[in-house]
Amino acid sequence: MESRSNVTYFVLLGLTQNPKEQKILFIIVLLFYILTMVGNLLIVVTVTVSKALGSPMYFFLANLSFMDVIYSSVISPKLISDLFLGKNTISLKICMIQLFTEHFFGGSEVFLLLAMAYDRYVAICKPLHYLVIMRQWVCVVLLVVSWVGGFLHSVIQLSTIYGLPFCGLNVIDHYMCDMYPLLKLVCTDTYVTGLLVAANGGMICAVVFLLLLISYGVIWNSLKNLSQEGRRKALQTCGSHITVVVLFFVPCIFTYARPAKTLPIDKLVSVFYTVITPMLNPLIYTLRNSEMTNAMKKLWRRKAISNNP
Protein backbone atom coordinates (compact mmCIF):
# COMPACT_ATOMS: atom_id res chain seq x y z
CA MET A 1 0.00 0.00 0.00
CA GLU A 2 2.76 2.44 0.91
CA SER A 3 4.43 1.89 -2.49
CA ARG A 4 1.24 3.11 -4.17
CA SER A 5 0.59 5.97 -1.76
CA ASN A 6 2.36 9.24 -1.03
CA VAL A 7 0.52 9.56 2.28
CA THR A 8 2.08 8.18 5.48
CA TYR A 9 -0.19 9.93 7.97
CA PHE A 10 -3.54 11.71 8.11
CA VAL A 11 -4.66 14.93 9.78
CA LEU A 12 -8.02 14.59 11.54
CA LEU A 13 -10.05 17.80 11.58
CA GLY A 14 -11.89 16.50 14.64
CA LEU A 15 -15.20 17.74 15.96
CA THR A 16 -14.21 21.42 15.99
CA GLN A 17 -11.25 23.70 15.34
CA ASN A 18 -12.22 26.14 18.10
CA PRO A 19 -9.82 25.78 21.10
CA LYS A 20 -12.49 26.72 23.66
CA GLU A 21 -14.97 24.25 22.22
CA GLN A 22 -12.26 21.60 22.19
CA LYS A 23 -11.70 21.97 25.93
CA ILE A 24 -15.42 21.72 26.65
CA LEU A 25 -15.76 18.66 24.43
CA PHE A 26 -12.67 17.14 26.07
CA ILE A 27 -14.41 17.22 29.46
CA ILE A 28 -17.70 15.87 28.05
CA VAL A 29 -16.14 13.01 26.07
CA LEU A 30 -13.83 12.09 28.95
CA LEU A 31 -16.81 11.95 31.33
CA PHE A 32 -18.77 9.81 28.86
CA TYR A 33 -15.82 7.44 28.42
CA ILE A 34 -15.36 7.02 32.19
CA LEU A 35 -19.07 6.30 32.62
CA THR A 36 -18.92 3.83 29.72
CA MET A 37 -16.01 1.94 31.26
CA VAL A 38 -17.44 1.90 34.78
CA GLY A 39 -20.97 0.95 33.74
CA ASN A 40 -20.07 -1.79 31.28
CA LEU A 41 -17.31 -3.31 33.42
CA LEU A 42 -19.70 -3.31 36.38
CA ILE A 43 -22.19 -5.35 34.32
CA VAL A 44 -19.47 -7.80 33.24
CA VAL A 45 -18.28 -8.29 36.83
CA THR A 46 -21.81 -8.54 38.26
CA VAL A 47 -22.95 -11.17 35.73
CA THR A 48 -19.70 -13.13 36.16
CA VAL A 49 -19.87 -13.18 39.98
CA SER A 50 -23.62 -13.41 40.62
CA LYS A 51 -25.14 -16.90 40.52
CA ALA A 52 -28.62 -15.39 40.19
CA LEU A 53 -27.73 -13.99 36.74
CA GLY A 54 -26.96 -17.29 35.06
CA SER A 55 -29.61 -17.15 32.35
CA PRO A 56 -28.69 -16.75 28.66
CA MET A 57 -30.02 -13.17 28.65
CA TYR A 58 -27.34 -12.06 31.12
CA PHE A 59 -24.68 -14.11 29.35
CA PHE A 60 -25.35 -12.11 26.18
CA LEU A 61 -25.64 -8.85 28.13
CA ALA A 62 -22.21 -9.35 29.71
CA ASN A 63 -20.69 -9.97 26.28
CA LEU A 64 -22.46 -6.91 24.87
CA SER A 65 -20.93 -4.82 27.65
CA PHE A 66 -17.50 -6.32 26.96
CA MET A 67 -17.85 -5.39 23.28
CA ASP A 68 -18.85 -1.86 24.25
CA VAL A 69 -15.74 -1.55 26.43
CA ILE A 70 -13.42 -2.48 23.54
CA TYR A 71 -15.42 -0.59 20.92
CA SER A 72 -15.31 2.62 22.96
CA SER A 73 -11.61 2.19 23.70
CA VAL A 74 -10.86 2.07 19.98
CA ILE A 75 -12.36 5.52 19.41
CA SER A 76 -12.70 7.60 22.59
CA PRO A 77 -9.10 7.69 23.96
CA LYS A 78 -7.76 9.01 20.64
CA LEU A 79 -10.56 11.58 20.46
CA ILE A 80 -9.95 12.64 24.07
CA SER A 81 -6.22 13.02 23.43
CA ASP A 82 -6.79 15.05 20.25
CA LEU A 83 -9.25 17.39 22.00
CA PHE A 84 -6.82 17.97 24.88
CA LEU A 85 -3.58 18.31 22.92
CA GLY A 86 -4.92 19.74 19.69
CA LYS A 87 -2.63 17.42 17.67
CA ASN A 88 -5.00 15.52 15.44
CA THR A 89 -2.68 13.28 13.45
CA ILE A 90 -2.74 9.54 12.91
CA SER A 91 -0.35 7.33 10.95
CA LEU A 92 -1.55 5.34 7.96
CA LYS A 93 -1.03 2.00 9.71
CA ILE A 94 -2.74 3.06 12.96
CA CYS A 95 -5.60 4.46 10.88
CA MET A 96 -6.10 1.07 9.21
CA ILE A 97 -5.91 -0.71 12.59
CA GLN A 98 -8.52 1.66 14.04
CA LEU A 99 -10.75 1.12 11.01
CA PHE A 100 -10.48 -2.67 11.26
CA THR A 101 -11.05 -2.82 15.03
CA GLU A 102 -13.95 -0.37 14.96
CA HIS A 103 -15.83 -2.41 12.34
CA PHE A 104 -14.86 -5.71 13.97
CA PHE A 105 -16.45 -4.91 17.33
CA GLY A 106 -19.26 -2.81 15.83
CA GLY A 107 -20.16 -5.63 13.42
CA SER A 108 -19.98 -8.21 16.21
CA GLU A 109 -22.38 -6.11 18.27
CA VAL A 110 -24.85 -6.00 15.37
CA PHE A 111 -25.01 -9.80 15.24
CA LEU A 112 -25.03 -10.14 19.03
CA LEU A 113 -28.09 -7.90 19.27
CA LEU A 114 -29.79 -10.25 16.82
CA ALA A 115 -28.86 -13.23 19.01
CA MET A 116 -30.28 -11.39 22.05
CA ALA A 117 -33.53 -10.82 20.17
CA TYR A 118 -33.72 -14.55 19.40
CA ASP A 119 -33.21 -15.29 23.10
CA ARG A 120 -36.11 -12.98 24.02
CA TYR A 121 -38.29 -14.56 21.32
CA VAL A 122 -37.71 -18.06 22.71
CA ALA A 123 -38.20 -16.90 26.32
CA ILE A 124 -41.55 -15.23 25.61
CA CYS A 125 -43.02 -17.27 22.74
CA LYS A 126 -41.74 -20.73 23.80
CA PRO A 127 -41.29 -20.49 27.59
CA LEU A 128 -41.77 -24.21 28.25
CA HIS A 129 -38.96 -25.09 25.83
CA TYR A 130 -36.66 -22.18 26.73
CA LEU A 131 -34.11 -24.12 28.79
CA VAL A 132 -34.01 -26.88 26.16
CA ILE A 133 -33.56 -24.55 23.19
CA MET A 134 -31.21 -22.01 24.82
CA ARG A 135 -28.73 -24.49 26.25
CA GLN A 136 -25.24 -23.33 27.12
CA TRP A 137 -23.61 -24.64 23.95
CA VAL A 138 -26.28 -22.90 21.85
CA CYS A 139 -25.48 -19.58 23.54
CA VAL A 140 -21.76 -20.11 22.95
CA VAL A 141 -22.37 -20.93 19.27
CA LEU A 142 -24.47 -17.76 18.85
CA LEU A 143 -21.71 -15.73 20.49
CA VAL A 144 -19.02 -17.27 18.26
CA VAL A 145 -21.15 -16.61 15.18
CA SER A 146 -21.43 -12.97 16.26
CA TRP A 147 -17.66 -12.66 16.60
CA VAL A 148 -17.04 -14.41 13.27
CA GLY A 149 -19.66 -12.25 11.55
CA GLY A 150 -18.03 -9.09 12.87
CA PHE A 151 -14.57 -10.32 11.84
CA LEU A 152 -15.65 -11.14 8.27
CA HIS A 153 -17.44 -7.80 7.97
CA SER A 154 -14.31 -5.97 9.14
CA VAL A 155 -12.01 -7.94 6.82
CA ILE A 156 -14.20 -7.10 3.83
CA GLN A 157 -14.35 -3.41 4.78
CA LEU A 158 -10.58 -3.19 5.20
CA SER A 159 -9.81 -5.13 2.03
CA THR A 160 -11.91 -2.74 -0.07
CA ILE A 161 -9.78 0.24 0.92
CA TYR A 162 -6.38 -1.16 1.95
CA GLY A 163 -4.97 -1.43 -1.58
CA LEU A 164 -6.21 1.95 -2.78
CA PRO A 165 -3.69 4.80 -3.30
CA PHE A 166 -3.78 7.95 -1.19
CA CYS A 167 -1.73 10.36 -3.25
CA GLY A 168 -3.40 13.72 -2.69
CA LEU A 169 -4.63 15.49 0.40
CA ASN A 170 -4.22 13.75 3.75
CA VAL A 171 -6.82 15.74 5.70
CA ILE A 172 -9.80 13.72 6.99
CA ASP A 173 -12.89 15.73 7.89
CA HIS A 174 -13.68 13.50 10.85
CA TYR A 175 -12.42 12.61 14.33
CA MET A 176 -11.65 8.98 13.40
CA CYS A 177 -10.73 6.83 10.43
CA ASP A 178 -13.86 5.61 8.70
CA MET A 179 -14.74 4.34 5.25
CA TYR A 180 -16.46 7.26 3.51
CA PRO A 181 -14.11 10.02 4.76
CA LEU A 182 -11.14 7.90 3.63
CA LEU A 183 -12.65 7.20 0.21
CA LYS A 184 -12.75 10.97 -0.41
CA LEU A 185 -8.93 11.00 -0.29
CA VAL A 186 -8.37 8.14 -2.74
CA CYS A 187 -7.05 9.33 -6.11
CA THR A 188 -8.79 6.70 -8.24
CA ASP A 189 -12.43 6.07 -9.08
CA THR A 190 -14.18 4.75 -5.97
CA TYR A 191 -17.70 4.19 -7.29
CA VAL A 192 -17.55 0.40 -7.12
CA THR A 193 -15.76 0.52 -3.78
CA GLY A 194 -18.48 2.77 -2.40
CA LEU A 195 -21.13 0.27 -3.48
CA LEU A 196 -19.24 -2.55 -1.75
CA VAL A 197 -18.96 -0.52 1.45
CA ALA A 198 -22.67 0.30 1.39
CA ALA A 199 -23.56 -3.34 0.70
CA ASN A 200 -21.30 -4.71 3.43
CA GLY A 201 -22.06 -2.05 6.03
CA GLY A 202 -25.37 -0.41 5.37
CA MET A 203 -27.21 -3.44 4.04
CA ILE A 204 -26.12 -5.59 6.98
CA CYS A 205 -27.43 -2.98 9.43
CA ALA A 206 -30.66 -2.57 7.46
CA VAL A 207 -31.34 -6.31 7.08
CA VAL A 208 -30.56 -7.11 10.72
CA PHE A 209 -32.68 -4.17 11.85
CA LEU A 210 -35.58 -5.46 9.73
CA LEU A 211 -35.20 -8.95 11.24
CA LEU A 212 -35.22 -7.43 14.71
CA LEU A 213 -38.40 -5.49 13.97
CA ILE A 214 -40.07 -8.66 12.67
CA SER A 215 -39.00 -10.65 15.74
CA TYR A 216 -40.39 -8.02 18.09
CA GLY A 217 -43.57 -7.87 16.06
CA VAL A 218 -44.01 -11.61 16.66
CA ILE A 219 -43.21 -11.13 20.36
CA TRP A 220 -45.69 -8.27 20.64
CA ASN A 221 -48.40 -10.40 19.06
CA SER A 222 -47.73 -13.23 21.52
CA LEU A 223 -48.06 -10.97 24.60
CA LYS A 224 -51.83 -11.30 24.51
CA ASN A 225 -51.42 -14.91 25.66
CA LEU A 226 -49.53 -13.88 28.81
CA SER A 227 -50.81 -12.80 32.20
CA GLN A 228 -50.64 -9.13 33.18
CA GLU A 229 -47.54 -9.76 35.29
CA GLY A 230 -45.90 -11.78 32.54
CA ARG A 231 -46.74 -9.05 30.03
CA ARG A 232 -45.14 -6.43 32.29
CA LYS A 233 -41.90 -8.40 32.68
CA ALA A 234 -41.72 -9.12 28.96
CA LEU A 235 -42.20 -5.45 28.12
CA GLN A 236 -39.48 -4.49 30.61
CA THR A 237 -36.81 -6.78 29.18
CA CYS A 238 -37.82 -6.29 25.56
CA GLY A 239 -38.22 -2.54 26.03
CA SER A 240 -34.59 -2.25 27.11
CA HIS A 241 -33.40 -4.26 24.13
CA ILE A 242 -35.55 -2.34 21.64
CA THR A 243 -34.19 0.96 23.00
CA VAL A 244 -30.59 -0.20 22.53
CA VAL A 245 -31.38 -1.52 19.04
CA VAL A 246 -32.90 1.78 17.90
CA LEU A 247 -30.06 3.87 19.36
CA PHE A 248 -27.46 1.68 17.65
CA PHE A 249 -29.03 0.82 14.30
CA VAL A 250 -30.67 4.09 13.22
CA PRO A 251 -27.36 6.04 13.16
CA CYS A 252 -25.62 3.03 11.58
CA ILE A 253 -28.17 2.81 8.75
CA PHE A 254 -28.05 6.58 8.22
CA THR A 255 -24.25 6.52 7.95
CA TYR A 256 -23.63 3.46 5.79
CA ALA A 257 -26.83 2.60 3.87
CA ARG A 258 -26.40 5.36 1.31
CA PRO A 259 -24.07 6.31 -1.58
CA ALA A 260 -20.41 6.85 -0.68
CA LYS A 261 -20.43 10.51 0.27
CA THR A 262 -19.98 12.47 3.47
CA LEU A 263 -22.46 14.90 5.01
CA PRO A 264 -21.85 17.70 7.56
CA ILE A 265 -24.01 15.88 10.11
CA ASP A 266 -22.00 12.64 9.85
CA LYS A 267 -19.63 13.52 12.68
CA LEU A 268 -22.49 14.26 15.07
CA VAL A 269 -24.22 10.99 14.15
CA SER A 270 -20.94 9.10 14.63
CA VAL A 271 -20.53 10.59 18.11
CA PHE A 272 -23.93 9.17 18.96
CA TYR A 273 -23.10 5.53 18.17
CA THR A 274 -19.40 5.55 19.12
CA VAL A 275 -19.48 7.63 22.33
CA ILE A 276 -23.03 8.06 23.64
CA THR A 277 -24.74 4.72 22.95
CA PRO A 278 -22.07 2.54 24.66
CA MET A 279 -22.49 4.74 27.75
CA LEU A 280 -26.28 4.47 27.70
CA ASN A 281 -26.42 0.67 27.35
CA PRO A 282 -25.61 -0.07 31.04
CA LEU A 283 -28.12 2.56 32.21
CA ILE A 284 -30.87 1.20 29.96
CA TYR A 285 -30.38 -2.40 31.04
CA THR A 286 -29.85 -1.81 34.76
CA LEU A 287 -32.48 0.84 35.46
CA ARG A 288 -35.22 -1.26 33.84
CA ASN A 289 -34.05 -4.61 35.24
CA SER A 290 -34.72 -5.33 38.91
CA GLU A 291 -32.69 -8.58 38.88
CA MET A 292 -29.58 -6.77 37.63
CA THR A 293 -30.10 -3.91 40.10
CA ASN A 294 -30.50 -6.32 43.04
CA ALA A 295 -27.44 -8.32 41.99
CA MET A 296 -25.35 -5.13 41.88
CA LYS A 297 -26.58 -4.12 45.35
CA LYS A 298 -25.64 -7.54 46.75
CA LEU A 299 -22.21 -7.28 45.12
CA TRP A 300 -21.59 -3.88 46.71
CA ARG A 301 -22.80 -5.13 50.14
CA ARG A 302 -20.51 -8.14 49.90
CA LYS A 303 -17.58 -5.89 49.00
CA ALA A 304 -18.39 -3.47 51.83
CA ILE A 305 -18.53 -6.32 54.37
CA SER A 306 -15.23 -7.76 53.15
CA ASN A 307 -13.56 -4.34 53.46
CA ASN A 308 -14.92 -3.80 56.98
CA PRO A 309 -14.45 -7.08 58.94
C-alpha positions in Angstrom: 0.0 0.0 0.0 2.8 2.4 0.9 4.4 1.9 -2.5 1.2 3.1 -4.2 0.6 6.0 -1.8 2.4 9.2 -1.0 0.5 9.6 2.3 2.1 8.2 5.5 -0.2 9.9 8.0 -3.5 11.7 8.1 -4.7 14.9 9.8 -8.0 14.6 11.5 -10.0 17.8 11.6 -11.9 16.5 14.6 -15.2 17.7 16.0 -14.2 21.4 16.0 -11.2 23.7 15.3 -12.2 26.1 18.1 -9.8 25.8 21.1 -12.5 26.7 23.7 -15.0 24.3 22.2 -12.3 21.6 22.2 -11.7 22.0 25.9 -15.4 21.7 26.7 -15.8 18.7 24.4 -12.7 17.1 26.1 -14.4 17.2 29.5 -17.7 15.9 28.0 -16.1 13.0 26.1 -13.8 12.1 28.9 -16.8 11.9 31.3 -18.8 9.8 28.9 -15.8 7.4 28.4 -15.4 7.0 32.2 -19.1 6.3 32.6 -18.9 3.8 29.7 -16.0 1.9 31.3 -17.4 1.9 34.8 -21.0 0.9 33.7 -20.1 -1.8 31.3 -17.3 -3.3 33.4 -19.7 -3.3 36.4 -22.2 -5.4 34.3 -19.5 -7.8 33.2 -18.3 -8.3 36.8 -21.8 -8.5 38.3 -22.9 -11.2 35.7 -19.7 -13.1 36.2 -19.9 -13.2 40.0 -23.6 -13.4 40.6 -25.1 -16.9 40.5 -28.6 -15.4 40.2 -27.7 -14.0 36.7 -27.0 -17.3 35.1 -29.6 -17.1 32.4 -28.7 -16.7 28.7 -30.0 -13.2 28.6 -27.3 -12.1 31.1 -24.7 -14.1 29.3 -25.4 -12.1 26.2 -25.6 -8.9 28.1 -22.2 -9.3 29.7 -20.7 -10.0 26.3 -22.5 -6.9 24.9 -20.9 -4.8 27.7 -17.5 -6.3 27.0 -17.8 -5.4 23.3 -18.9 -1.9 24.3 -15.7 -1.5 26.4 -13.4 -2.5 23.5 -15.4 -0.6 20.9 -15.3 2.6 23.0 -11.6 2.2 23.7 -10.9 2.1 20.0 -12.4 5.5 19.4 -12.7 7.6 22.6 -9.1 7.7 24.0 -7.8 9.0 20.6 -10.6 11.6 20.5 -10.0 12.6 24.1 -6.2 13.0 23.4 -6.8 15.1 20.2 -9.3 17.4 22.0 -6.8 18.0 24.9 -3.6 18.3 22.9 -4.9 19.7 19.7 -2.6 17.4 17.7 -5.0 15.5 15.4 -2.7 13.3 13.4 -2.7 9.5 12.9 -0.3 7.3 11.0 -1.5 5.3 8.0 -1.0 2.0 9.7 -2.7 3.1 13.0 -5.6 4.5 10.9 -6.1 1.1 9.2 -5.9 -0.7 12.6 -8.5 1.7 14.0 -10.7 1.1 11.0 -10.5 -2.7 11.3 -11.1 -2.8 15.0 -14.0 -0.4 15.0 -15.8 -2.4 12.3 -14.9 -5.7 14.0 -16.5 -4.9 17.3 -19.3 -2.8 15.8 -20.2 -5.6 13.4 -20.0 -8.2 16.2 -22.4 -6.1 18.3 -24.8 -6.0 15.4 -25.0 -9.8 15.2 -25.0 -10.1 19.0 -28.1 -7.9 19.3 -29.8 -10.2 16.8 -28.9 -13.2 19.0 -30.3 -11.4 22.0 -33.5 -10.8 20.2 -33.7 -14.6 19.4 -33.2 -15.3 23.1 -36.1 -13.0 24.0 -38.3 -14.6 21.3 -37.7 -18.1 22.7 -38.2 -16.9 26.3 -41.6 -15.2 25.6 -43.0 -17.3 22.7 -41.7 -20.7 23.8 -41.3 -20.5 27.6 -41.8 -24.2 28.3 -39.0 -25.1 25.8 -36.7 -22.2 26.7 -34.1 -24.1 28.8 -34.0 -26.9 26.2 -33.6 -24.5 23.2 -31.2 -22.0 24.8 -28.7 -24.5 26.2 -25.2 -23.3 27.1 -23.6 -24.6 24.0 -26.3 -22.9 21.8 -25.5 -19.6 23.5 -21.8 -20.1 22.9 -22.4 -20.9 19.3 -24.5 -17.8 18.8 -21.7 -15.7 20.5 -19.0 -17.3 18.3 -21.1 -16.6 15.2 -21.4 -13.0 16.3 -17.7 -12.7 16.6 -17.0 -14.4 13.3 -19.7 -12.3 11.5 -18.0 -9.1 12.9 -14.6 -10.3 11.8 -15.7 -11.1 8.3 -17.4 -7.8 8.0 -14.3 -6.0 9.1 -12.0 -7.9 6.8 -14.2 -7.1 3.8 -14.3 -3.4 4.8 -10.6 -3.2 5.2 -9.8 -5.1 2.0 -11.9 -2.7 -0.1 -9.8 0.2 0.9 -6.4 -1.2 2.0 -5.0 -1.4 -1.6 -6.2 1.9 -2.8 -3.7 4.8 -3.3 -3.8 8.0 -1.2 -1.7 10.4 -3.2 -3.4 13.7 -2.7 -4.6 15.5 0.4 -4.2 13.8 3.8 -6.8 15.7 5.7 -9.8 13.7 7.0 -12.9 15.7 7.9 -13.7 13.5 10.8 -12.4 12.6 14.3 -11.7 9.0 13.4 -10.7 6.8 10.4 -13.9 5.6 8.7 -14.7 4.3 5.3 -16.5 7.3 3.5 -14.1 10.0 4.8 -11.1 7.9 3.6 -12.6 7.2 0.2 -12.8 11.0 -0.4 -8.9 11.0 -0.3 -8.4 8.1 -2.7 -7.0 9.3 -6.1 -8.8 6.7 -8.2 -12.4 6.1 -9.1 -14.2 4.7 -6.0 -17.7 4.2 -7.3 -17.6 0.4 -7.1 -15.8 0.5 -3.8 -18.5 2.8 -2.4 -21.1 0.3 -3.5 -19.2 -2.6 -1.8 -19.0 -0.5 1.4 -22.7 0.3 1.4 -23.6 -3.3 0.7 -21.3 -4.7 3.4 -22.1 -2.0 6.0 -25.4 -0.4 5.4 -27.2 -3.4 4.0 -26.1 -5.6 7.0 -27.4 -3.0 9.4 -30.7 -2.6 7.5 -31.3 -6.3 7.1 -30.6 -7.1 10.7 -32.7 -4.2 11.9 -35.6 -5.5 9.7 -35.2 -8.9 11.2 -35.2 -7.4 14.7 -38.4 -5.5 14.0 -40.1 -8.7 12.7 -39.0 -10.7 15.7 -40.4 -8.0 18.1 -43.6 -7.9 16.1 -44.0 -11.6 16.7 -43.2 -11.1 20.4 -45.7 -8.3 20.6 -48.4 -10.4 19.1 -47.7 -13.2 21.5 -48.1 -11.0 24.6 -51.8 -11.3 24.5 -51.4 -14.9 25.7 -49.5 -13.9 28.8 -50.8 -12.8 32.2 -50.6 -9.1 33.2 -47.5 -9.8 35.3 -45.9 -11.8 32.5 -46.7 -9.0 30.0 -45.1 -6.4 32.3 -41.9 -8.4 32.7 -41.7 -9.1 29.0 -42.2 -5.5 28.1 -39.5 -4.5 30.6 -36.8 -6.8 29.2 -37.8 -6.3 25.6 -38.2 -2.5 26.0 -34.6 -2.2 27.1 -33.4 -4.3 24.1 -35.5 -2.3 21.6 -34.2 1.0 23.0 -30.6 -0.2 22.5 -31.4 -1.5 19.0 -32.9 1.8 17.9 -30.1 3.9 19.4 -27.5 1.7 17.6 -29.0 0.8 14.3 -30.7 4.1 13.2 -27.4 6.0 13.2 -25.6 3.0 11.6 -28.2 2.8 8.8 -28.1 6.6 8.2 -24.2 6.5 7.9 -23.6 3.5 5.8 -26.8 2.6 3.9 -26.4 5.4 1.3 -24.1 6.3 -1.6 -20.4 6.9 -0.7 -20.4 10.5 0.3 -20.0 12.5 3.5 -22.5 14.9 5.0 -21.8 17.7 7.6 -24.0 15.9 10.1 -22.0 12.6 9.8 -19.6 13.5 12.7 -22.5 14.3 15.1 -24.2 11.0 14.1 -20.9 9.1 14.6 -20.5 10.6 18.1 -23.9 9.2 19.0 -23.1 5.5 18.2 -19.4 5.6 19.1 -19.5 7.6 22.3 -23.0 8.1 23.6 -24.7 4.7 23.0 -22.1 2.5 24.7 -22.5 4.7 27.7 -26.3 4.5 27.7 -26.4 0.7 27.4 -25.6 -0.1 31.0 -28.1 2.6 32.2 -30.9 1.2 30.0 -30.4 -2.4 31.0 -29.8 -1.8 34.8 -32.5 0.8 35.5 -35.2 -1.3 33.8 -34.1 -4.6 35.2 -34.7 -5.3 38.9 -32.7 -8.6 38.9 -29.6 -6.8 37.6 -30.1 -3.9 40.1 -30.5 -6.3 43.0 -27.4 -8.3 42.0 -25.4 -5.1 41.9 -26.6 -4.1 45.3 -25.6 -7.5 46.7 -22.2 -7.3 45.1 -21.6 -3.9 46.7 -22.8 -5.1 50.1 -20.5 -8.1 49.9 -17.6 -5.9 49.0 -18.4 -3.5 51.8 -18.5 -6.3 54.4 -15.2 -7.8 53.1 -13.6 -4.3 53.5 -14.9 -3.8 57.0 -14.5 -7.1 58.9 
